[in-house]
Each structure stands twice: as structure tokens, then as C-alpha cells.
Amino acid sequence: MCTLLLAYRAHPEYRLVIAANRDEYYRRPTAPAQFWEDAPHIYGGRDLVHGGTWLGVTTSGRIAALTNYRDPSDMHRHGPSRGRLVSGFLEEDAAAEAYVACLRASSVAYGGYNLLLCDGEDLLCYSNKSDQTMRIEPGIHGLSNHLLDTPWPKVRCGKDGLARILAGKSFVPEDLFALLADGTHPPDEDLPDTGVGLDLERLLSPVFIKSAEYGTRCSTVLLVDHEGKATFIERSFDGGVVQDRQAEFNW
């Protein structure tokens, strides 16, 4: 997951709104969103290389999502799969804060990451780069390949777009998918310098990424209303075929 926008207690109908894009190499084997055979209470896509996921939910109301932290020193690291941090939380029933406390002991073994966790009560974001846990405050937030709310162009534009959508009297999931489909490249002078070179910064700069080998593989919208009804919609783009999968929960 490389762009994650969320609105927490910022809309009269929805307690939580998440709109997120997963960017990955096209060749990496992936399963679309579904209930997992070996963990039927988990719903989400799945990395078929290591078995983890980038974004998932459970039938009991747990939510977890991951973005990698862009750091050239991590690019060739052969540490544990960060997607297992997401599935590990979804498989357990530990409180989000307790799960993060356990992660701290092994955080240096992993490449840089940001982990968004909701246990039904608390909504937290932990980064092993800053070794800090942030309790998500009501409002609109954005997360890409740096820390929460770092004002990269895609994060700023995404947050502004989400704010406009939520300011309307009503909206539909297609409004969020349109926001996630923005392939606009910002000007070079607005790009961050993360040490990967200008060409790669340009390639990775849009909300929706396209290139020969790497890009946005799927977009996900998660809506949770104040009564606990949740709607999870994944739109995948693998092989040039657009496919939607949807599930609803009562939490």
C-alpha cells in the first residue's frame, strides 16, 4: 500500500473512511480480496509470495493496513515480509497498543514501514522508522511512503480531494475511486528527495502509478458508518482487466 487516505470521525454518516492504493510490481503473485481459507474471519487481498496482506479487515471489526517507508538502504534488504505484520494483527485479538508494544522488540529486523491498526476501539499508526505510535485524531489524514501526514504532493492532493468529497451532502464510492485514479504528475520542484533519484521520484509521484513493470495494482474503499455497518470494495487492475469485489459487515 503506497497511498492511504482516511477520514476519522469527520463525516456525519461515516465514522471511518479509507481510500487506498496498493502499488507493487505487476509480476508479484497476488490474490484479490476474499475471505481467507486458512483464516475465514479475515477479508482482504493477499500476497501469494509470503502470505501477508497490505490491507485487510476481520468479521469482528479489526482493520490493518501497511505502507512501506521509502529508504534506499531498505531496497535490497532481505528481512521478514512486512505484509505479515498486517495479517499477524488480523489473526490475533490483542489490543492495537499491545500489538505495537510486541513489534518494537523486532522492529529493526524489518524494512521501514508504517502500520495502521484499529482494534474496534483505538485507531493507531506506528512507524518503525520513528519508533513512535500516533493515536489518530478526528480529521482527514494521509499516509504514503514517509510518516503520517508528511506533506508529499500526492498526500496533500489526496487529503484535499477527500475533504472536498466529504464536504458534500452525500457521496458514493465512485467519488473515492475517481480520487484514487488521479495520475497527475506534480512539478519536479514539489517532489520529495528520498535518495532514489529524480526519475524514480517522478514515476512514484502520482496517486495512481503506471509504468512498464510497477504501478497501482488495486484501489480499496472502506466505509464504516456510525452504526457499525462496514463496506469493503476492492477494484483491481491486474492484466488490464478491471474487477470489483465487495463485502459488507456489521461490526
C-alpha atoms as one frame of an Amber mdcrd trajectory, in Angstrom:
protein
   0.000   0.000   0.000   1.551   3.261  -1.082  -1.186   5.852  -0.765  -3.692
   5.711   2.066  -6.200   8.476   2.748  -8.509   8.340   5.746 -11.178  10.403
   7.404 -11.820   9.604  11.048 -14.955  10.965  12.687 -15.060  13.667  10.027
 -18.407  12.919   8.355 -21.967  12.829   9.730 -22.664   9.383   8.259 -19.311
   7.612   8.440 -17.091   7.059  11.452 -14.225   5.955   9.217 -13.490   6.359
   5.522 -10.395   4.788   3.961  -9.363   5.197   0.321  -6.110   3.473  -0.567
  -3.947   2.360  -3.487  -1.621  -0.617  -3.450   1.467  -0.143  -5.637   3.545
  -3.207  -6.451   5.467  -4.947  -9.207   2.987  -6.363 -11.720   4.730  -9.729
 -11.710   4.259 -10.355  -7.978   1.599 -13.055  -7.495  -1.436 -11.678  -5.693
  -4.880 -12.937  -4.714  -7.818 -10.492  -4.904  -9.936  -9.563  -1.899 -11.773
 -12.534  -0.410 -12.222 -14.458   2.825  -9.084 -16.466   3.527  -9.394 -20.244
   3.559  -6.914 -20.647   6.424  -8.376 -17.715   8.394 -12.058 -17.358   7.414
 -12.592 -14.319   9.650 -10.149 -12.253   7.562 -11.193 -10.442   4.391  -8.704
  -8.799   2.055  -6.285  -9.313  -0.779  -3.229 -11.478  -0.259   0.411 -11.574
  -1.255   0.942 -15.090  -2.589   4.714 -14.921  -2.081   4.752 -14.578   1.712
   1.078 -14.902   2.668   0.587 -11.460   4.189  -1.501  -8.530   3.015  -1.390
  -4.753   2.624  -4.937  -4.049   3.832  -7.481  -6.285   5.494 -10.379  -6.441
   7.916 -11.965  -9.085  10.111 -15.553 -10.032  10.786 -15.112  -8.714  14.354
 -14.104  -5.194  13.244 -10.312  -5.235  13.253  -8.595  -3.237  10.494  -4.933
  -3.174   9.484  -3.040  -1.544   6.639   0.597  -1.041   5.718   2.729   1.344
   3.694   6.454   0.905   3.159   8.782   3.732   4.148  10.883   4.798   1.156
  14.530   4.406   2.070  17.157   3.325  -0.494  19.023   1.386   2.202  15.990
  -0.905   2.554  15.605  -1.699  -1.132  17.922  -4.698  -1.113  17.253  -5.840
   2.435  16.085  -9.447   2.724  14.236  -9.103   6.020  10.885 -10.578   7.001
   7.860  -9.706   4.884   6.172  -6.574   6.189   2.802  -7.819   4.953   2.913
 -10.415   7.722   2.652  -7.577  10.231  -0.821  -6.818   8.869  -2.023 -10.406
   8.778  -0.483 -11.033  12.208  -2.681  -8.328  13.739  -5.785  -9.588  11.936
  -5.163 -13.145  13.101  -4.898 -12.120  16.780  -7.264 -10.485  19.248  -4.675
  -8.360  21.085  -5.365  -4.658  21.521  -3.657  -2.443  18.943  -1.420  -0.833
  21.562  -0.308  -4.213  22.915   0.431  -5.477  19.398   2.643  -2.460  18.711
   4.477  -2.988  22.006   5.373  -6.513  20.879   6.524  -5.256  17.464   9.028
  -2.846  18.951  11.333  -5.662  20.018  11.738  -6.809  16.396  11.256  -3.548
  14.514  14.865  -3.297  13.288  14.567  -6.642  11.507  12.126  -5.143   9.008
  12.494  -2.604   6.271  10.852   0.716   7.042   7.083   0.649   7.409   4.009
   2.418   8.703   1.273   0.277  10.223  -2.304   1.478  10.672  -4.225  -0.576
  13.240  -7.796  -0.492  14.528  -8.980  -2.944  17.176 -12.547  -1.641  17.244
 -11.726   0.933  19.890  -8.357   2.537  19.177  -7.060   3.688  15.787  -3.262
   3.900  15.792  -0.409   4.438  13.378   3.024   3.023  14.219   6.234   3.571
  12.247   9.361   1.558  12.921  11.379   4.422  11.382  10.332   6.948  14.019
   9.550   4.259  16.619   6.517   6.331  17.534   2.860   5.420  17.868   0.352
   8.088  16.924  -3.249   7.921  18.056  -5.292   9.061  15.078  -7.182  12.237
  15.873 -10.543  13.097  14.282  -9.996  14.665  10.882  -8.524  13.856   7.487
  -5.131  12.186   7.237  -2.815  10.847   4.562  -0.057   8.272   4.501   2.348
   7.382   1.728   5.956   6.195   1.910   7.009   8.513   4.717   5.431   9.316
   8.096   1.756  10.068   8.713   0.661  13.371   7.132   4.083  14.105   5.610
   3.068  16.727   3.001   4.221  14.998  -0.167   2.269  16.244  -3.221   0.193
  13.057  -3.538  -0.690  13.204   0.159  -1.643  16.892   0.033  -3.724  16.457
  -3.115  -5.345  13.302  -1.786  -6.296  14.905   1.524  -7.662  17.989  -0.231
  -9.667  15.798  -2.600 -11.046  13.690   0.225 -12.029  16.834   2.123 -13.947
  18.125  -0.922 -15.779  14.826  -1.316 -16.766  14.669   2.340 -17.885  18.303
   2.349 -20.748  17.420   0.026 -24.125  16.373   1.395 -23.545  12.838   0.201
 -21.052  10.855  -1.813 -20.725   7.427  -3.400 -17.737   5.056  -3.532 -17.134
   6.024  -7.171 -16.171   9.502  -5.981 -13.383   7.959  -3.910 -12.268   5.656
  -6.714 -12.029   8.679  -9.015  -9.779  10.363  -6.443  -7.582   7.256  -6.298
  -7.347   7.167 -10.109  -5.544  10.524 -10.309  -2.406  10.022 -12.387  -1.281
  13.661 -12.325   2.477  14.206 -12.007   3.334  17.173  -9.783   6.084  19.632
 -10.800   9.637  18.495 -10.147  10.221  21.308  -7.657   7.458  19.879  -5.426
   8.843  16.350  -5.306  10.494  14.968  -2.179  14.128  13.913  -2.266  14.185
  10.437  -0.754  17.511   9.405  -2.273  16.171   7.352  -5.186  16.901   9.887
  -7.951  14.662  12.311  -9.812  13.436   9.845 -12.453  12.107   7.449  -9.842
  10.680  10.273  -7.747   8.713  11.348 -10.828   7.477   7.826 -11.536   6.268
   7.359  -7.959   4.751  10.821  -7.542   1.121  10.357  -8.717  -1.627   8.906
  -6.572  -2.183   6.304  -9.331   1.109   4.969 -10.737   1.656   3.464 -14.176
   4.923   2.175 -15.634   6.210  -0.827 -17.557   6.876  -3.037 -14.546   5.475
  -1.316 -11.452   2.302   0.518 -10.592  -1.041   0.630  -8.854  -2.385  -2.918
  -8.704  -5.620  -2.197  -6.842  -7.659   0.524  -5.159  -9.679  -0.062  -1.999
 -12.516   1.859  -0.383 -13.603   1.044   3.166 -16.617   2.807   4.680 -17.681
   2.309   8.299 -20.804   4.130   9.426 -21.658   5.223  12.952 -23.883   2.163
  13.438 -21.030  -0.226  12.641 -22.004  -1.200   9.105 -18.841  -1.600   7.020
 -18.478  -1.814   3.249 -15.192  -3.007   1.721 -14.728  -2.592  -2.039 -11.572
  -3.568  -3.901 -11.020  -2.580  -7.526  -8.141  -4.495  -9.112  -6.413  -3.741
 -12.403  -4.262  -6.827 -12.954  -3.731  -7.885 -16.544  -5.586  -4.856 -17.853
  -8.859  -6.238 -16.511 -10.785  -4.095 -14.031 -12.594  -6.159 -11.427 -14.549
  -5.112  -8.337 -15.056  -7.246  -5.229 -17.276  -6.161  -2.368 -18.139  -7.393
   1.118 -20.297  -5.947   3.880 -20.008  -6.419   7.626 -21.950  -5.459  10.719
 -19.475  -4.698  13.484
